[in-house]
Amino acid sequence: MPFPSPIKTRNPLLCNGMQHMACSRRSMLLSSLALASLIDEGRATGADSIGPSPTSAAGRPGMPHFEPRVRRVIYLFQSGGPAQMDLFDYKPELKDRFGQEVPKSVYPDERKTTMSSAQASFPVAPSAFEFSQHGQCGTWVSEVLPHTAKMVDDLCVIRSMHTEAINHDPAITFQQTGSQIPGRPSIGSWLGYGLGADNQDLPAFVAMSSKGSAKNGQPLYDRLWGSGFLPSEHQGVKFRNVGEPVLDISDPHGVSRSLRRQMLDRLAELNLQRLNAVGDPEIASRTAQYELAYRMQMSVPELLDLNQEPKHVLDMYGPEVLEQGKYAYNCLVARRLVERGVRFVQLFHQGWDSHNNLPAQLRRQAQDTDQPTAALLTDLKQRGLLQDTLVIWGGEFGRTIYSQGALKPGNYGRDHHPNCFSMWLAGGGVRGGTTYGATDDYSVNVAEQPVSVHDLHATILHLLGIDHTRFTYRFQGRDFRLTDVHGEIVRAICS
């Protein structure tokens, strides 16, 4: 039974007079029924079974709004800002402009960051990598991504992304929550709230991270997979990259499953008493999280037992697939999560922030990610999962065409650049084998078919059967949505 919606049920502490009494009784009754249902559900599904529960965890009434093209999402977030002109935005004519000043009419001084704006010159730094066309579609891809290049007929490469933020934290926060200001719900939390989960024994939203070989990269804060003002049960569950993937997943020595069940039942009864006394819906959310954690004690060890995978699958993901905390490991776990009904899987791979020595750093980052990314797409496709899974690849912004620091043949750095960057989508509802949008001759500005972060979010929700303008949550007197008051569906990339 779903919890009472905070949109429809006012906090009794905010009511006055007779309205307070009626609101309190109604809120307590609904919350008590919901919490009692949770206790019974925990007793029923908390047995030592590891398959999906007979019923799915409920989302919001009336959702999805229409028939979805995909049921789940894997977001391969490349933290730091991959250089678009070194990966997907091929600019061969720039080789003839090596070392020339980027015209101020193209790149005015006021749009440069303070990390590079004091340079004496801003020389054009053409990509050091060779590009070639691949697949039946003929998409241009850099030599550092040979495995991804084999999958281009399944990809829609967007070359005209742009964002509002020029520094990492606000730009990453914007990509994950639709706002540069911390505190909003992450996209995975929105989807868990709206659509629920297909497996009650696992979270609807899981986040994982890996460190790049090039550098440690920018810090990743827990709020990037947080629930913001949504009920806290919808926050992402972080699988750690060192030590126990999930803390306290095993019962302490001497605590049996039956004893753990009894402890949770007594705790739930106390929580129910407190809920009836104060009417705080977060008490019900806390009990829901306790029950999920109990079920995860059985489901997570089975999920993470990669020895179940045949050798040819492990080989496909590369030599680091069995090393916890590596990108390849996380990609395989992502596939195992979505095939078990997890709604949204977020991977963060750090290290793409190449302010200097970019060619060497980019090769190392590509070596981390290229083979596992292609393997994930192939694996999903072979299992029939790609047709209703959306896979997203990209970072928070792009990088400058001018060299940050000294330009040398075959070596350069690049500063942050929000005006244009590249991402790709693959899977259900996406036109594979296509490119969308274009940048100018210098890969500085979008020249055709711009796509904003809000547009991307609106399109993701559309593929999941959600009208982004109707998907709202009332908080502090305002109806919030992931796309704020913006966002247009990019229908040209939808099949």
N, C-alpha and C positions, 0 to 999 in steps of 0.2 A: 504494500500500500504506500503510495507516495506521501511525502510529508506535505503539510499545508503550505501553500505558496505564500511567501512573504509579500507578494504583490497584492494578494487578496485578504490576508489576515493581518490586521494591525497589531502591533505590540500593545498588550493591555496596559503597560506602564505609561503609554502615551494617551490613553483614553480618559475621559472625564465623566463623572456622575453615573447616570444610568447606562450611558454608552459604554463606560468602563466596565460595568458589571456584565453587560451582554457580551461585549467583546472578550472579556476574560473567560466567561463560561464557554463560549464557542471555541476560543483558542485552546483552552485546556482540554476540552473534550476531543477535539480533532488531534491535538498533539498526543494525548494519552492513547488514543486508538492507534495512532501511527507507531508510537514507541512500543506498545504492546505487540503490535504486528511484528516489529523488529525482533523482539525477544522470542516470539514463537518461531519466526523465520530462522533465527540463529539456532534454535533447538532442532529445527527440521533439517536445515541444510548444513549444520555444523558437524554432522557426522563425517566420518573419515572417507568422504567421496571427493574425487578431484575433477569430475567432469562439470560441464555447465549445469546450472540449476534448471529445473523444469520451466521456470518462468524468468523472464528478463527483468532486470531492475528498471523501474518505470522512469521515463522522461516526463516532459511536461505534457498535459492534455492537448490534443490536437496537433502534436508534432510527430513526424515532420509535416510541413505544410502541404507538400506534394510529393509525388513519387521521386525518391532520390536516385541518383546515378551511382553513388558510392555509399558504403556503409561505414567506412573507417578511413583514417588518415595516418600516414607516416610522414613526418616532417623532418627532413635531414637538414638541420640548420648549421650552416658553415660560419661559425662565429669569428668575426674579425674583419670581414669585408673582402671576399675574393675579387681579384682584378678581372673585370669583364673582358678587357681587350687582350688578356693573356689566356683566356679560356674559351669564350663563345662569341665574342664580338670582334670578328676578324676585320682588321684595317690594314690591308697590304700596302696601300699607297703611303702610309706613314714611314715606311722604310726609307723613302727618298727624302724625308724631312728630319732625319736623325739629327738631334742637337740644335735644330732651329727653335727659336722662341715661339711658344704658343701665343698666338695673337691675343691681346687683351680684349679685343672685341668678342673673342670666343670664351675666354676665361678671365673675367675682370678680377682685380685684386681683392675686392670686398668678398669674393666668394671662396677665397683661400683660407685655410685654417692657420692659426697662429703657430702651428708646428712647422710650416713651410713658407709662410707669407713674407718672412724677412730674407729669403734667398735673393741673391743678386740676379739670378736668371731662372727661367722656367723652361728648360729645354724639352723638346719632344722626345719621349722615350718609347720608340716602337717596341712591340713585343719581341722578345728574344726567341720565341718558339715558332716552329713551323705549324701551319694549319693545313688541313686537307678535308675534302668532302667525303661524307660517309652515308651509307644506307641508300635506299631508293629515293629518299627525299633530298639527298645531297647537302645536308646540313654541315656547315663548317665547324670543325672542332679542333682544339689545340692538340698537339702531339703528346702532351702530358696526361691526357685522358683517353688512352687507347681502348680501355674496356667500356667506358661510357659511350665512346664513339660507335661501338657495335650495337648500341641500343637506341640510336637516334630515331629510328622509325616508330618508337614508342613514346618519344619525348615531344612536348611542345615547349620550345625554348622561347622565353620572353626576353627580348633584348631592350625593352623600353620601360623597365621598372624605374621608379624614382621615389624618393622619400623626403621627409621634412627635416630629419635630424642629421647632424654632421659628426657627432661624437658617439662612441660605442654604446654606452649604457642607455641613453634616450632612444637611440636608433633600434637597439635590440628590444627594448621595452615596447617601442612602437610596433615592431613586427609581431611581437607575441601578444599584445593586449589591445592594439588599436589606439594607444595613447602614449605620448612620451612621458607623461607624469605617472610615477609609480602608484600602485594601488588598485588599478583596474583588474578585472578577471582576465586570465590568460585564455587563449582561444580553445585550448583543450578543456578548460573548466566550463566555458560556455557550452561546448558540445556535450559534456557529461551532464550538465544541468538540463539542457534541452532535450537530448535524445536518450539519456540513460545509458545503461550498459547491457551488453548481450551475454555477459557472464557474471553472475553475482559473486563468484569466488575470486575475481580479480578486479582491480580498479578499472574505471572507465578511461583513465588518463594516467599514463606512465611517462616519466622523463628519465633520460640517461645522458651522460656526458662522457667525452673522451678528450684527452689532451693531444694536440697535434705534435708531430715530430719537429716542426720548424721552430716553435717557441711555445711558451706556456699560454699566452693569449690573455684576453681580458677576463676578469672574474665573472662568474655566472651566479646570480643571486636567486635564492629560493622563490622570490616573488615572481620570477619569470614563468613558473608553473603553478603559481598561487591562484586562489579562488577570488581574491579581492573582496568585494562586497557580496558575492554569492555565498550561499551556505558552505561552510568549510569542508563538508564531505566531498565537495566537487574539486578540491585542489588536487594537483597531480601528485602521484606517489613517485618519489625519486628512488631509482635503483642506483645504489652507490657504486663508484668505479674502483673502490678498494675495500678490503675487508668483507664483512657480511653485506650482500647486496641490499638486504632489508634488515635493519636493526631488530634484534629480539624476535627473529622469525622462529626460533626454537624455544620451547618451554624450558625453564630452568630445571636443573636436576632435581628429581623428586616431585615434580608437578606433572600429573598425568593429564590426558585430554579430558577425562571426565571431571577432574578437579578444576581445570581451567574453565570448563563449561559452567560449573557451579559458581565459580567466582564471577564470571561475566553475568550470569543470571541475577545474582544478588546485587551486583553493581547496577545493572539495568533497572532493577526495582527501586534502588535508591535514587537513580537519575529520574525515574518517573515521578517519584514523590517531589523532587525538586522542581521538575518541569511543571507540575500541577501547582506548586507554590508560587513560582515567579513567572512562568509562561515564556521563558527564553527559548526560542527554537534552536539555538546552538547546542542546547543540552541533547536534543534529539539527534542533531548532527554528530555529536560526540559519540553517542551510543551506536549510531550507524557505523562510525569508523572503527569502534571496538569490535563490532561483529564482523566487519570486512577483514580486519587484522586476524581474527580467529580463523576465518576461512582461508586466508592467504597462507597460514602456517602449513596447510596441506598443498595448496595449489602452486606456490612459488617454488619450492624445491623441485617439483616435477617439471615446472616450466623451464628452470635453469639447468636441468640435467641434459647438457648438450651431447652427452655420450649416446643419447638416443638417435642422433642424426647419423645417417650413412656417410661413409667416407667421401663419396663423390660430392656430397653437398658441402661438407666441411672444406674440401679442397677448393670448391668454387669460390668460397669467401676469402681464401688466402691464408697465409701462414699464421696470422695473429688471431684467428677466429676463436681459439680456446682461451685467449688471454683476457681475463676480466678487465674492463676499463678501456679496451681498445675499440676503435671504431668498427672493425670487422665483427667483433663479439657482439657489439650493440646492434648491428644490422641483423644478425641472425636471431638475436633475442627479439627484435622488433617483429620479424616474421612470425616467430612462435607466439608472440603476444596477439597479433591481429588474427591469427588463425584460431585462437582461443576466445575471440570475441571482445578484445580490448578496442575501445572506440578510437582513441587518439594516442599515438606514440610519438614522442618528441625526442629526437637525438640532437645534441649539441656537440659539434666538433670544433675545438678551439685551435688558434694558431694561424689564422689567415691574415693577420694584421702586419703586412710586409712594408714597413716604412723604409727598409734598406735591404740590400741583398735579396731582392725579390726572386730572381730566377732560381736560385738555389732553394730558397724557402718554399716557393710554389711547387717545385718538384717533390719536395718531401711531403707537403700536404696532399698532393695528388697521389703519391704513393700510399699514403694512409687510407685514402677514401675511394679511389677510382675503382679498384677491383671489387671491394665489398659493396659499393653502390650498385654496380652492374649486376653483381651476384644476387642482391636483394630483388632487383627487378626481374631477373630471370627466374629466381626461385618462386616469387609470387605468381609469375606468368605460368610456370609449369604446374602449379597447384590450383590454377583457376581462380586465384585470389586477386590478381591485378585488375580483373574486369570490374570489381566493385570495391577497389581500394584506390585512394588517391595518394600518390607519392609526390612530395614537394622537395626541391633542392634549391638552396640559396642562402645568402647572408643578409646583413642589415643594410649595407650600401655597397657602392663600388669604389674604384680608386682612380687617381688622377692620371691623365695622359702625360703630364710633365713629371720629370724625375725629381723626387725628393732627395736632396743631397746631390753629390757628384754623379754625373752621368758618364759611364764608361761603356765601351763596346761589350755587350753581353752582361752588363750589371747595372742595376738601377734600383731605386726605391719608389714607392708610390704613396701619396697621402690619401686621406679619406675623401670620398666623393659621393655626395647624395643625389646628384642630378640625373644619373643614369647608372644602371647596373643590370645584370642578367640573372634570371632564375629559370628553372624548368619544372614542368609538371608532367606526370605520367599516370596512366591508369584509367579507371572508369570515367566516362563522360568527357574525356580530354581528347582533342584532335592530335593524335600522335603523328610524328613525321612532319611537323610544321614549325615555322618560326613566326613570331609575332612582334611587330614593332621594329624600329630602327633608330640608331643614333646618328649624330652628325659625323663629319669626316674625321673629327678628332676624338670621338667617343666621349664627348663632354656633355652634350645635351641630347634629350630625346627629340628626334626629328619626325617620327611617325608613331601614331597609336600609343600614346602614353598610358601607363598602368600605374596607378598609385597603390600604396599599401592598403588603403580602404577598398579599392577596386579588387585587389587580390582576395581580401577577406570576404567581400561580397560574393565573389565567384566560388570560393571554397564552400561557403554556406549554401549557395545555390546548388552545387553538385551534391550536397548532403540533403537536399530537399527542404531547405530552410529559406524563407523570405527574410532577408536581413533587415528589412524595414519594419517587420512585425515582431522580430525576436528581441524583446526588451525585458528589462528588469527594473522595477521601481526602487530607487534608493535616494534618500534624502530629498524626496519630493520631485524627483526627475526620473523619467523613463530612459535608462541607459541602454545602449546597444553596442555590440562589438565594433560596428562601423561608424559610431557616433552619429553625425548627421550627414555623412558623406557616403561614397561608394557606389559604383556602377558595375553591374555584372559584365565581364568581358565575354560576351556571347560568341565572339568569333573563334575563341579557343575551345569552346564546348562542342562536343559532337552531338 
